[in-house]
Amino acid sequence: MLNGKSILVTGGTGSFGKKLVETILTKYPEIERLVVYSRDELKQFEMSQQFSDLKFRQLRYFIGDVRDKDRLLRAFEGIDIVVHAAALKQVPACEYNPFEAIKTNVIGAQNIIEAAMDRGVKKVVALSTDKAAAPINLYGATKLCSDKLFVAANNFKGKRDLKLAVVRYGNVMGSRGSVIPFFLQKRTEGIIPITDERMTRFNITLEEGVGLVLYALQNMWGGELFVPKIPSYRILDLAEAIAPGCRRDVVGIRPGEKLHEEMITETDALNTIEFERHFVILPSMPLWDVDAFTRTFVGKPCPSDFKYNSGTNTEWLTVEQIRTLMNSHVDKNFTPE
């Protein structure tokens, strides 16, 4: 699928970007070029110690910001596939600096779309978040806007050979700034702060997230929003898995935070097809034959009252399963304390 292609990853030095780069270099050694596009030269330098462009001749490190359309136009020259993972995603920071989030997550998304159209890119997959479904914080609202932009771009691409789609999933296990590294840090102090004892979250590993993006690249028709079927965990079970001996202090929900995350709302369900391992939210303005799409991938429409919520999920991680995943995907030397 990717051999012989040139691929660019925005936000390429982030947790997801690094795992995607590692996967592509391992599984697709005959790619033409792989460009890491990000704005932090220090992170690029640190990443190049692990993935050297001397060892991997296809690899390029390209400094730039998705806010800068001229730089994107330069970076997209000769690129076949774009995976858009760059975003401002810390909820409190986005609440405090709202227009900065808009410039990166919304205007940056439109810049990606226009640069892709102008440079002859063939496929774009953009990363979304569970917070984009029925958003209550600015980060979620900007990502919902971004999702809509990428889906709608399929309507005005003209005769270009270009497909754009979105992948939406929940909390990535162990990603920077997420709850697991935070709990690992706090357990050394003997106290785990719990925002609310009822809180639940979806959970996905980096490998699963990368796998879904690669699946989308291979199977997308253009305009889909892919949602994986993944388990949930209870915040109290996560605390027990990481720090069973620590005191737990309830500190209250942060601004813009939900008790339970949602990836498919009841309204989304009207346009959602269920498959064996994932859901697809169809574009609200039809772009192709939905019946043919459903037959091709063997899916069925979701019930009209369906919603995909971390609090009502049918699959849950136990404390022991969380610990096993921690050893496999976060720290092989992890032990509960």
KELUMSE-374604 format. One line per 2 residues: number of its first residue (from 1); for each residue x, y, z of N, C-alpha, C, CB. Coordinates in steps of 0.1 Angstrom, whole numbers, always signed. Each point is the difference from the previous one (the first is absolute). Glycine has a CB too. Layout:
BEGIN
NUM = X,Y,Z,X,Y,Z,X,Y,Z,X,Y,Z  ... $
***
This chain:
BEGIN
1 = +8,-12,+0,-8,+12,+0,+9,+13,+0,-18,-13,+12  +28,+13,-4,+8,+12,+1,+13,+0,-7,-10,+3,+22 $
3 = +15,-15,-26,+12,-1,-7,+0,+8,-13,+4,-23,+10  +7,+30,-13,+0,+9,-11,-6,+13,+1,+0,-20,-13 $
5 = -7,+23,+25,-7,+12,+3,+8,+10,+8,-22,-13,-2  +19,+25,+1,+6,+10,+9,-11,+5,+10,+16,+8,-18 $
7 = -12,-9,+31,-10,+2,+11,+5,+12,+9,-7,-25,-1  -2,+33,+5,+4,+11,+10,-9,-2,+12,+7,+16,-19 $
9 = -1,-14,+31,-8,-1,+12,+1,+14,+7,+4,-25,+2  -15,+32,+0,+1,+12,+8,-1,-4,+15,-11,+14,-19 $
11 = +18,-6,+27,+1,-4,+14,+8,-13,+1,-22,+11,+5  +32,-13,-13,+7,-12,-1,+9,-4,+11,-1,+4,-23 $
13 = +3,+6,+32,+9,-3,+12,-9,-3,+12,+18,+15,-9  -31,-15,+8,-8,-3,+11,-1,-16,+3,-13,+21,-5 $
15 = +6,-25,+15,-1,-14,+3,-5,-8,-11,-4,+6,+24  -7,-2,-30,-5,-7,-12,+9,+0,-12,-23,+5,+8 $
17 = +28,+7,-11,+9,+2,-11,+12,-9,+0,-8,+24,-1  +14,-25,+13,+12,-8,+1,-3,-15,-2,+10,+17,+16 $
19 = -21,-21,-11,-4,-14,-2,-4,-3,-14,-8,-1,+24  +1,+10,-31,-3,-1,-14,+13,-1,-8,-22,+12,+3 $
21 = +31,-3,-1,+13,+0,-7,+7,-13,+2,+2,+25,+3  -1,-30,+10,+6,-13,+3,-6,-11,-8,+6,+8,+23 $
23 = -20,-8,-23,-7,-11,-7,+2,+0,-15,-17,+1,+18  +17,+11,-24,+2,+1,-14,+14,-4,-4,-17,+18,-1 $
25 = +27,-14,+8,+14,-3,-3,+2,-15,+1,+7,+22,+8  -14,-29,+1,+1,-14,+3,-7,-8,-11,+2,+4,+24 $
27 = -15,+0,-26,-8,-9,-9,+0,+4,-15,-15,-2,+20  +19,+14,-23,+0,+4,-14,+14,+6,-3,-25,+5,+1 $
29 = +35,-14,-2,+14,+5,-3,+2,+6,-13,+8,-17,+15  -17,+15,-25,+2,+5,-13,-8,+13,-3,+4,-23,-7 $
31 = -8,+30,+18,-6,+14,-2,+10,+9,-7,-15,-3,+20  +10,+12,-27,+8,+10,-7,+6,+10,+9,-13,-3,-20 $
33 = +4,+9,+29,+4,+10,+9,-9,+1,+12,+10,+13,-19  -5,-10,+31,-8,+1,+12,+4,+13,+7,-3,-25,+2 $
35 = -6,+35,-2,+3,+13,+5,-7,+2,+14,+2,+9,-24  +7,-5,+33,-5,+4,+14,-1,+15,+0,+11,-21,+11 $
37 = -24,+26,-10,-2,+14,-1,-5,+4,+14,-6,-1,-24  +14,+10,+31,-4,+5,+13,+7,+13,+2,-4,-23,+9 $
39 = +1,+30,+2,+5,+14,+2,+11,+0,+10,-22,+9,-6  +25,-20,+13,+10,+1,+11,+13,-7,-4,-19,-1,+17 $
41 = +29,+9,-19,+13,-6,-5,+7,-9,+10,+3,+20,-14  -5,-17,+27,+6,-9,+10,-6,-14,+0,+4,+20,+14 $
43 = -18,-21,-15,-6,-13,-1,+4,-7,-13,-19,+9,+13  +21,-2,-24,+5,-6,-12,+14,-5,+2,-14,+15,-14 $
45 = +23,-7,+21,+13,-5,+2,+0,-13,+9,+8,+24,-2  -16,-24,+12,-1,-11,+9,-5,-12,-7,-4,+15,+19 $
47 = -6,-13,-28,-6,-11,-8,+10,-6,-10,-22,+10,+3  +31,-1,-8,+10,-4,-10,+11,-9,+7,-5,+21,-13 $
49 = +6,-20,+26,+9,-9,+7,-5,-15,-1,+7,+19,+15  -20,-20,-15,-6,-14,-1,-2,-4,-14,-11,+4,+22 $
51 = +7,+6,-30,-3,-3,-15,+9,+9,-8,-24,-8,+5  +36,+4,-8,+9,+9,-7,-3,+0,-15,+18,-5,+18 $
53 = -17,+17,-24,-2,+0,-14,+13,-5,-7,-16,+20,+3  +26,-23,+4,+12,-7,-6,-3,-15,-2,+16,+18,+10 $
55 = -22,-23,+0,-4,-15,+0,-12,-2,-9,+10,-3,+23  -20,+12,-21,-12,-1,-8,+0,+10,-11,-13,-9,+20 $
57 = +18,+6,-32,+2,+10,-10,-12,+7,-5,+19,-13,-7  -31,+6,+9,-13,+6,-4,-5,+11,+9,-5,-22,-11 $
59 = +11,+23,+23,-5,+9,+11,+5,+14,-2,-1,-20,+15  -9,+29,-13,+3,+15,-1,-6,+6,+13,+1,+0,-26 $
61 = +6,+10,+31,-5,+8,+11,-2,+14,-5,+12,-14,+18  -24,+19,-17,-5,+12,-6,-6,+9,+11,-3,-11,-23 $
63 = +9,+22,+26,-5,+9,+10,-11,+9,-6,+22,+0,+13  -33,+1,-6,-11,+8,-5,-12,-1,+9,+8,-3,-24 $
65 = -17,+13,+22,-12,+0,+8,-12,-1,-9,+11,+14,+17  -22,-22,-13,-11,-1,-9,-8,+13,-2,-2,-23,+8 $
67 = +5,+33,+1,-5,+14,-2,+6,+7,-12,-4,+1,+25  +15,-6,-30,+7,+7,-11,-2,-7,-13,+18,+7,+16 $
69 = -28,-2,-23,-4,-7,-13,+12,+0,-10,-24,+7,+4  +31,+3,-5,+12,+1,-10,+10,-12,+3,-3,+25,-2 $
71 = +5,-27,+15,+9,-10,+4,-5,-14,-3,+9,+15,+18  -23,-17,-16,-6,-12,-4,+1,-3,-15,-16,+3,+20 $
73 = +14,+7,-28,+0,-1,-14,+14,-5,-4,-17,+18,-3  +27,-13,+9,+14,-4,-3,+2,-15,+5,+8,+24,+2 $
75 = -13,-27,+9,+2,-13,+6,-7,-11,-8,+3,+10,+23  -15,-6,-29,-8,-10,-7,+4,-3,-14,-19,+8,+14 $
77 = +29,-2,-19,+5,-2,-13,+4,-15,-2,+8,+24,-2  -15,-31,-7,+4,-14,-3,-6,-10,+10,+20,+9,-10 $
79 = -29,-4,+19,-5,-9,+11,-13,-7,-5,+10,+15,+18  -11,-28,-16,-12,-7,-4,-10,-1,+11,+14,-13,-15 $
81 = -9,+11,+28,-9,-3,+11,+4,+9,+12,-3,-24,-8  -8,+30,+14,+2,+8,+12,-7,-6,+12,+3,+21,-15 $
83 = +3,-22,+26,-6,-4,+12,+1,+12,+10,+5,-25,-3  -17,+31,+6,+0,+13,+7,-2,-3,+15,-9,+12,-20 $
85 = +20,-12,+28,-1,-2,+14,+4,+12,+9,+5,-24,-5  -2,+35,-1,+3,+12,+7,-12,+7,+6,+20,+3,-15 $
87 = -19,+1,+28,-11,+6,+7,+4,+6,+13,-16,-16,-11  +9,+26,+15,+1,+4,+14,-11,-7,+8,+9,+23,-6 $
89 = -5,-32,+16,-10,-9,+5,-2,+0,+15,+5,-14,-19  +3,+22,+26,-2,+0,+15,-12,+9,+3,+25,-3,+3 $
91 = -35,-4,+3,-13,+7,+2,+1,+13,+8,-10,-22,+0  +17,+22,+12,+1,+13,+7,+7,+11,-8,+0,-13,+21 $
93 = +11,+9,-28,+7,+10,-8,-9,+6,-11,+22,-12,+5  -30,+3,-11,-9,+5,-11,-11,+9,+6,+5,-20,-13 $
95 = -9,+17,+25,-10,+9,+6,+5,+13,+3,-11,-20,+10  +24,+21,-6,+6,+13,+4,+5,+8,-12,+7,-11,+22 $
97 = -3,+3,-33,+5,+7,-12,-9,-4,-12,+24,+0,+10  -36,+4,-10,-10,-6,-10,+4,+2,-14,-17,+3,+16 $
99 = +21,+10,-20,+3,+2,-14,+13,-6,-5,-12,+21,+3  +21,-24,+6,+12,-8,-4,-4,-14,-4,+14,+14,+16 $
101 = -24,-20,-9,-5,-13,-4,-7,+1,-13,-2,-6,+24  -5,+17,-26,-8,+1,-13,+10,+2,-11,-19,+11,+12 $
103 = +30,-4,-10,+10,+2,-11,+7,-13,-4,+3,+24,+8  -1,-32,+1,+7,-13,-3,-10,-10,-4,+18,+5,+16 $
105 = -29,-7,-9,-8,-12,-2,-11,+3,-11,+3,-6,+23  -7,+18,-25,-10,+3,-11,+7,+6,-12,-18,+3,+18 $
107 = +24,+8,-16,+7,+7,-12,+11,-9,-5,-5,+22,+9  +12,-29,-1,+10,-10,-4,-6,-11,-8,+13,+6,+20 $
109 = -24,-11,-16,-7,-10,-8,-3,+4,-14,-10,-9,+22  +4,+21,-23,-3,+6,-13,+13,+2,-9,-21,+11,+10 $
111 = +31,-7,-3,+13,+1,-8,+5,-13,-5,+6,+19,+15  -8,-30,-7,+4,-13,-5,-8,-4,-12,+6,-7,+24 $
113 = -19,+9,-23,-9,-3,-11,+4,+7,-13,-19,-4,+16  +21,+17,-15,+3,+8,-12,+13,-3,-6,-14,+18,+9 $
115 = +24,-20,+0,+13,-4,-5,+0,-14,-7,+10,+13,+19  -18,-22,-13,-1,-13,-6,-6,+1,-14,-3,-11,+22 $
117 = -8,+19,-24,-6,+2,-13,+10,+7,-10,-23,+2,+12  +30,+7,-7,+9,+8,-9,+13,-8,-4,-9,+21,+11 $
119 = +12,-31,-3,+13,-8,-3,-3,-14,-5,+11,+14,+18  -23,-17,-20,-3,-13,-7,+1,-12,+10,+8,+10,-21 $
121 = -10,-8,+34,+0,-11,+10,-12,-9,-4,+11,+15,+18  -9,-28,-16,-10,-10,-3,-9,-3,+12,+15,-9,-18 $
123 = -10,+8,+30,-8,-4,+11,+5,+8,+13,-3,-23,-10  -7,+26,+18,+2,+7,+12,-9,-7,+11,+5,+23,-12 $
125 = +2,-27,+23,-7,-5,+12,+3,+10,+11,+0,-25,-8  -10,+30,+14,+1,+9,+12,-4,-7,+13,-4,+20,-15 $
127 = +12,-17,+25,-3,-6,+13,-10,+9,+8,+22,-11,+1  -32,+5,+5,-10,+7,+8,+1,-5,+14,-16,+3,-20 $
129 = +5,-1,+28,+0,-3,+14,-14,-3,+5,+21,+14,+3  -22,-22,+7,-14,-2,+6,-6,+13,+5,+7,-23,+6 $
131 = +1,+33,-3,-5,+13,+5,-7,+8,-11,+18,+0,+17  -17,-5,-30,-7,+7,-11,-14,-3,-1,+22,+1,-12 $
133 = -26,-12,+19,-14,-4,+0,-8,+7,+11,+6,-23,-10  -16,+31,+6,-8,+8,+10,+10,+7,+9,-19,-16,+0 $
135 = +27,+25,-6,+11,+7,+8,-5,+9,+10,+14,-2,-19  -7,+2,+31,-3,+10,+10,+12,+9,+3,-17,-16,+10 $
137 = +28,+13,-16,+12,+8,+2,+5,+5,-13,+6,-12,+21  +3,+22,-21,+4,+6,-13,+8,-9,-8,+0,+22,+11 $
139 = +9,-30,-5,+7,-10,-7,-9,-9,-8,+18,+0,+17  -28,-6,-11,-10,-8,-7,-7,+7,-11,-3,-13,+20 $
141 = +0,+26,-18,-7,+8,-10,+8,+2,-12,-13,+11,+18  +26,-8,-16,+9,+3,-11,+3,-13,-8,+11,+18,+13 $
143 = -11,-29,-6,+2,-13,-7,-13,-4,-8,+17,-7,+18  -28,+10,-12,-13,-3,-8,+0,+9,-13,-12,-5,+22 $
145 = +16,+17,-20,+2,+9,-12,+9,-6,-10,-5,+20,+14  +17,-24,-9,+10,-6,-9,-6,-13,-7,+18,+9,+15 $
147 = -25,-17,-8,-6,-12,-6,-9,+4,-11,+1,-12,+22  -10,+22,-20,-9,+5,-10,+7,+5,-12,-17,+5,+18 $
149 = +28,+2,-16,+8,+5,-11,+5,-11,-9,+6,+20,+14  +0,-30,-8,+6,-11,-8,-11,-8,-7,+19,-1,+16 $
151 = -30,-1,-10,-11,-8,-6,-6,+9,-12,-5,-12,+22  +3,+24,-19,-6,+9,-11,+9,+2,-11,-14,+11,+18 $
153 = +27,-11,-16,+9,+2,-11,-1,-10,-12,+16,+9,+17  -22,-20,-14,-3,-10,-10,-11,+5,-10,+7,-18,+15 $
155 = -14,+28,-11,-11,+6,-8,+5,+10,-10,-15,-3,+18  +27,+10,-15,+4,+10,-9,+14,-3,-5,-14,+16,+12 $
157 = +18,-28,-12,+14,-4,-6,+0,+1,-15,+4,-14,+20  -16,+15,-26,-1,+0,-14,+4,-13,-6,+5,+24,+0 $
159 = +2,-24,-11,+4,-13,-7,+14,-5,+5,-13,+8,-20  +17,-2,+31,+13,-5,+6,-1,-14,+5,+6,+23,+6 $
161 = +5,-31,-8,+0,-14,+5,+5,+1,+15,+5,-10,-23  -15,+15,+31,+3,+2,+14,-11,-5,+9,+14,+20,-6 $
163 = -10,-27,+17,-10,-5,+10,+5,+5,+13,-6,-21,-14  -4,+25,+22,+3,+5,+14,-9,-7,+10,+8,+22,-9 $
165 = -3,-27,+20,-8,-6,+10,+5,+3,+14,-5,-19,-16  -2,+15,+26,+3,+3,+14,+0,-13,+8,-10,+23,-2 $
167 = +19,-24,+11,+0,-11,+10,-2,+6,+14,+16,-14,-15  -26,+9,+22,-3,+5,+14,+2,-11,+10,-16,+18,-10 $
169 = +24,-15,+20,+1,-10,+11,+2,+6,+13,+9,-16,-16  -9,+8,+27,+1,+5,+14,+14,+2,+5,-21,-11,+4 $
171 = +23,+11,+9,+12,+3,+6,+11,-11,-4,-12,+11,+19  +23,-6,-24,+11,-9,-4,+8,-4,+13,+1,+11,-24 $
173 = +1,-23,+26,+6,-5,+12,+15,+4,+1,-16,-20,+0  +19,+28,+10,+13,+5,+3,+5,+11,-8,+4,-23,+6 $
175 = -13,+30,-15,+5,+11,-8,+3,+12,+9,-14,-8,-19  +23,+16,+14,+4,+12,+8,-11,+9,+4,+22,-1,-12 $
177 = -23,+5,+25,-10,+9,+5,-13,-8,+4,+10,+18,-14  -10,-31,+12,-12,-7,+4,+0,-5,+14,-2,-8,-24 $
179 = -9,+2,+29,-2,-3,+14,+10,-11,+5,-24,+6,-2  +28,-15,-6,+9,-11,+5,+14,+6,+4,-12,-17,-15 $
181 = +19,+24,+6,+12,+6,+5,-1,+9,+12,+8,-1,-23  -20,+8,+24,-3,+9,+11,-1,-9,+13,-12,+16,-15 $
183 = +5,-27,+15,-2,-8,+11,+14,-7,+4,-24,-4,-6  +32,+1,-4,+13,-6,+3,+9,+10,+8,-2,-15,-21 $
185 = +1,+28,+17,+7,+10,+6,-5,+2,+15,+5,+11,-23  -18,-10,+24,-6,+3,+13,+1,-11,+10,-16,+14,-12 $
187 = +18,-26,+8,+1,-11,+10,+13,+1,+8,-14,-15,-15  +24,+22,+9,+12,+2,+8,-2,+9,+12,+13,-4,-21 $
189 = -24,+12,+20,-3,+9,+11,-10,-6,+10,+4,+19,-15  -9,-31,+12,-9,-8,+9,-15,+4,-1,+20,-2,+14 $
191 = -23,+12,-23,-14,+4,-1,-4,+0,-15,+2,+15,+21  -13,-21,-24,-6,+0,-14,-12,+10,+0,+9,-24,-5 $
193 = -8,+35,-3,-12,+9,+0,-10,-6,-10,+15,+20,+5  -27,-22,+0,-11,-5,-9,-10,+12,-2,+2,-24,+9 $
195 = -5,+26,-21,-9,+11,-3,-14,-3,+4,+14,+7,-19  -19,-19,+16,-13,-5,+4,+0,-15,+0,-12,+21,-10 $
197 = +7,-27,+20,+1,-15,+2,-9,-7,-11,+4,+3,+25  -13,+4,-31,-9,-7,-10,+6,+1,-14,-19,+6,+14 $
199 = +30,+0,-16,+6,+3,-13,+4,-13,-7,+7,+22,+8  -10,-22,-21,+5,-11,-9,+6,+6,-13,-18,-15,+9 $
201 = +27,+7,-15,+6,+4,-12,+2,-12,-10,+12,+18,+13  -13,-15,-26,+4,-10,-10,+15,-2,+1,-19,+6,-15 $
203 = +24,-17,+10,+15,-3,+0,+4,-7,-13,+0,-2,+25  +11,+8,-31,+5,-6,-12,+15,+0,+1,-20,+7,-14 $
205 = +27,-17,+9,+15,+1,+0,+5,+7,-12,+1,-22,+13  +11,+27,-13,+6,+6,-11,+0,-9,-12,+14,+14,+15 $
207 = -11,-26,-13,+0,-10,-11,-13,-1,-7,+18,-13,+12  -29,+12,-3,-13,-1,-6,-4,+13,-8,-7,-15,+19 $
209 = +11,+27,-13,-3,+12,-7,+7,+1,-14,-3,+11,+22  +15,-15,-22,+8,-1,-13,-7,-9,-10,+22,+6,+12 $
211 = -26,-18,-6,-6,-10,-9,-13,+5,-6,+10,-18,+14  -18,+26,-7,-12,+5,-5,+2,+10,-11,-11,-4,+22 $
213 = +22,+13,-20,+3,+9,-10,+5,-7,-13,+6,+17,+18  +2,-27,-17,+4,-8,-12,-12,-7,-6,+23,-3,+10 $
215 = -32,-2,-2,-12,-6,-6,-8,+11,-8,-1,-17,+19  -1,+29,-13,-7,+10,-7,+7,+4,-13,-8,+9,+22 $
217 = +21,-8,-22,+7,+4,-12,-2,-11,-11,+17,+12,+14  -18,-24,-10,-2,-11,-10,-14,-1,-5,+19,-12,+10 $
219 = -29,+15,-2,-14,-3,-3,-9,+12,-2,+3,-21,+13  +2,+33,-10,-9,+12,-1,-6,+2,-14,+14,+10,+19 $
221 = -26,-5,-19,-7,+4,-12,+0,+16,-1,-14,-21,+0  +17,+27,+11,+0,+15,+1,-12,+5,+7,+13,+1,-21 $
223 = -12,+6,+33,-11,+5,+7,-4,-7,+12,-7,+9,-21  +13,-21,+24,-3,-8,+11,+6,+5,+13,-2,-20,-15 $
225 = -4,+17,+26,+6,+2,+13,+0,-13,+7,-9,+24,+2  +21,-30,+0,+2,-13,+5,+1,+1,+15,+12,-7,-21 $
227 = -19,-2,+28,+0,-1,+15,+3,-15,+4,-17,+20,+2  +27,-22,+5,+3,-14,+4,-9,-5,+11,+24,+3,-8 $
229 = -26,-16,+9,-6,-7,+11,+11,-2,+11,-19,-11,-14  +19,+18,+25,+11,-1,+10,-7,-1,+14,+16,+13,-15 $
231 = -8,-18,+25,-6,-1,+13,+1,+13,+8,+7,-24,+0  -14,+24,+11,+0,+11,+9,+7,-4,+13,-21,+10,-10 $
233 = +25,+0,+18,+4,-3,+14,-6,+10,+9,+21,-10,-8  -23,+6,+21,-4,+9,+10,+12,+7,+6,-21,-14,+5 $
235 = +20,+27,-2,+12,+7,+6,+5,-6,+13,-9,+21,-11  -1,-27,+19,+4,-6,+13,+8,-13,-3,-20,+10,+11 $
237 = +16,-17,-22,+8,-12,-3,+14,+3,-5,-22,-11,-6  +23,+22,-2,+13,+4,-4,+9,+4,+12,-10,+8,-22 $
239 = +4,-1,+31,+8,+4,+12,+4,-12,+8,-12,+21,+1  +3,-31,+0,+3,-13,+7,+11,-7,-7,-23,-1,+9 $
241 = +23,+1,-23,+10,-8,-8,+13,+6,+2,-18,-6,-16  +19,+20,+16,+13,+6,+1,+6,+2,+14,-7,+12,-21 $
243 = -2,-8,+30,+5,+4,+13,-10,-5,+11,+11,+20,-10  -12,-33,+12,-10,-6,+10,+2,+5,+14,-1,-20,-15 $
245 = +14,+24,+19,+2,+4,+13,-1,+14,+3,+14,-19,+1  -17,+27,-11,+0,+15,+2,-14,+5,+4,+18,+2,-18 $
247 = -17,+9,+25,-13,+7,+4,-6,+6,-12,+9,+4,+23  -22,-3,-24,-7,+6,-11,-8,+12,+5,-2,-22,-12 $
249 = +6,+34,+6,-7,+12,+3,-9,+4,-11,+19,+7,+15  -32,-5,-12,-9,+5,-11,+1,+15,-1,-16,-19,+5 $
251 = +20,+24,-17,+4,+14,-2,-10,+7,-8,+24,-6,+2  -34,-1,-8,-10,+7,-9,+4,+0,-14,-6,+14,+19 $
253 = -5,-14,-28,+2,+0,-14,+7,+13,-5,-20,-15,-2  +29,+14,-7,+7,+12,-5,-10,+7,-10,+23,-11,+3 $
255 = -20,+24,-6,-8,+7,-9,+0,-7,-14,+5,+22,+12  -17,-24,-17,-1,-6,-14,+1,-15,+0,+9,+21,-8 $
257 = -10,-27,+20,+2,-15,+0,-14,-7,+2,+23,+3,+10  -24,-15,-16,-12,-8,+1,+2,-11,+10,-6,+6,-24 $
259 = -6,-11,+30,+1,-12,+8,+3,-12,-9,-16,+10,+16  +9,-11,-28,+2,-11,-9,+2,+6,-14,-15,-15,+14 $
261 = +24,+9,-22,+2,+4,-13,-9,-7,-10,+24,+5,+6  -27,+2,-17,-9,-6,-10,+7,+1,-14,-20,+7,+13 $
263 = +20,-17,-21,+5,+1,-13,-10,+0,-11,+20,-12,+9  -32,+6,-6,-11,+1,-10,-12,+4,+8,+10,-18,-15 $
265 = -16,+30,+11,-12,+4,+7,-12,-6,-6,+11,+22,+5  -22,-21,+2,-13,-6,-5,-4,+6,-13,-7,-4,+23 $
267 = +10,+17,-26,-2,+6,-13,+9,-6,-10,-8,+21,+11  +21,-23,-8,+10,-6,-9,-5,-13,-4,+19,+13,+10 $
269 = -26,-21,-1,-3,-14,-3,-9,-1,-12,+2,-5,+24  -10,+16,-28,-8,-1,-11,+7,-1,-13,-16,+14,+12 $
271 = +29,-11,-12,+9,-1,-12,+12,-9,+3,-7,+23,-7  +5,-33,+16,+11,-8,+4,-2,-14,-4,+5,+15,+19 $
273 = +6,-22,-25,+0,-14,-4,+9,-7,+10,-5,+6,-24  +1,-18,+29,+8,-8,+9,+6,-11,-8,-15,+6,+19 $
275 = +28,-8,-17,+8,-11,-5,+6,-8,+11,+5,+14,-21  +2,-25,+18,+4,-9,+10,+9,+7,+11,-1,-18,-17 $
277 = +10,+26,+12,+10,+6,+10,-1,+15,+1,+15,-19,-5  -24,+25,-2,-1,+15,+0,-13,+4,-5,+25,+2,-3 $
279 = -28,+11,+5,-11,+7,-6,+4,+10,-10,-13,-3,+22  +5,+7,-31,+2,+11,-10,-12,+9,+1,+15,-15,-15 $
281 = -12,+28,+18,-10,+10,-1,+1,+6,-14,+1,+6,+25  -12,-7,-32,+0,+3,-14,-2,+16,-1,-10,-22,-6 $
283 = +15,+27,-6,-2,+15,-2,-15,+3,-1,+22,+1,-12  -26,+10,+18,-14,+4,+1,-5,+3,-14,+3,+9,+23 $
285 = +6,-4,-32,-4,+3,-14,+6,-12,-8,+0,+25,+3  -9,-34,-9,+5,-12,-6,+10,+3,-11,-22,-10,+4 $
287 = +33,+2,-4,+11,+1,-9,+1,-12,-10,+12,+14,+17  -18,-25,-12,+1,-12,-8,-12,-10,+4,+25,+2,-2 $
289 = -26,-13,-4,-11,-9,+3,+2,-7,+13,-3,-4,-24  -5,+7,+34,+2,-5,+14,-3,-15,+0,-7,+22,+10 $
291 = -3,-27,-18,-3,-14,+0,+12,-8,-6,-24,+5,-3  +31,+0,-7,+11,-6,-5,+12,-1,+10,-7,+8,-23 $
293 = +8,+3,+30,+11,+1,+10,-3,-10,+11,+3,+24,-4  -15,-25,+9,-4,-10,+10,+2,-14,-4,-17,+16,+8 $
295 = +14,-19,-21,+2,-14,-5,+14,-3,-2,-22,+2,-11  +30,+8,+7,+14,-3,-2,+7,-4,+12,+0,+17,-18 $
297 = -3,-10,+30,+8,-3,+12,-9,-7,+10,+13,+21,-4  -24,-26,+0,-9,-9,+8,-4,+7,+13,+10,-21,-10 $
299 = -18,+32,+9,-4,+7,+12,-15,+1,+1,+21,+13,-1  -26,-8,+12,-14,+2,+2,-3,+14,+7,-3,-25,+2 $
301 = -8,+31,-6,-3,+13,+7,-2,-1,+15,-10,+7,-22  +14,+3,+29,-2,+0,+15,-14,+3,+3,+24,+7,+4 $
303 = -30,-12,+7,-13,+4,+4,-1,+15,+2,-3,-23,+11  -9,+28,-12,-2,+15,+0,+3,+5,+14,-17,-1,-18 $
305 = +16,-7,+29,+2,+5,+13,+14,-4,+5,-24,-2,+5  +33,-2,-14,+13,-5,+4,+9,+12,+4,-2,-20,-15 $
307 = +11,+19,+24,+11,+9,+3,+12,-7,+5,-17,+19,+4  +28,-14,-6,+13,-7,+4,+6,+8,+11,+4,-11,-23 $
309 = -6,+7,+36,+4,+8,+11,+9,-9,+9,-22,+14,-1  +32,-7,+7,+9,-8,+8,-6,-5,+13,+18,+13,-9 $
311 = -29,-7,+13,-7,-4,+13,-10,-11,-3,+3,+23,+8  -8,-25,-20,-9,-10,-3,+6,-11,-10,-19,+16,+4 $
313 = +32,-16,-5,+7,-9,-8,-3,-15,+4,+18,+18,-5  -17,-27,-4,-2,-14,+4,+13,-7,+3,-20,+0,-15 $
315 = +31,+6,+12,+13,-6,+3,+8,+9,+10,+1,-11,-24  +4,+4,+35,+7,+7,+10,+13,-6,+4,-22,+7,+9 $
317 = +32,+1,-6,+13,-5,+4,+0,-2,+15,+11,+11,-19  -7,-23,+23,+2,-3,+15,+13,+6,+5,-14,-21,-2 $
319 = +16,+21,+15,+13,+5,+5,+11,-8,-5,-12,+8,+21  +11,-21,-21,+11,-8,-5,+3,+2,-15,-6,-17,+17 $
321 = -5,+19,-25,+2,+3,-14,+7,+13,-2,-20,-13,-5  +17,+23,+13,+7,+13,-1,+14,-2,+3,-21,+12,+7 $
323 = +25,-19,+3,+14,-3,+3,+7,-7,-11,-6,-1,+24  +0,-9,-30,+6,-7,-11,+3,+9,-12,-12,-21,+7 $
325 = +2,+30,-10,+2,+10,-11,+11,+10,+4,-24,-3,-7  +25,+6,+20,+10,+10,+4,+14,-7,-3,-15,+10,+18 $
327 = +16,-22,-15,+13,-7,-2,+3,-1,-15,-3,-13,+21  -7,+11,-29,+2,-3,-15,+1,+13,-7,-13,-20,+2 $
329 = +7,+31,+2,-1,+12,-9,+5,+13,+7,-19,-11,-11  +22,+11,+24,+5,+12,+6,+14,-2,+6,-24,+6,+5 $
331 = +26,-16,+3,+13,-2,+7,+1,-15,+3,+0,+24,+9  +9,-31,-16,+1,-14,+2,+5,-3,+15,+5,-3,-24 $
333 = +0,+13,+31,+4,-2,+14,-10,+4,+10,+24,+3,-8  -36,+1,+3,-10,+5,+9,-4,-11,+10,-8,+15,-18 $
335 = +7,-10,+31,-6,-8,+11,-9,+9,+8,+20,-15,+1  -31,+10,+4,-9,+9,+8,+6,+3,+13,-20,-10,-11 $
337 = +18,+22,+16,+6,+5,+12,-11,+5,+9,+22,+6,-11 $
***
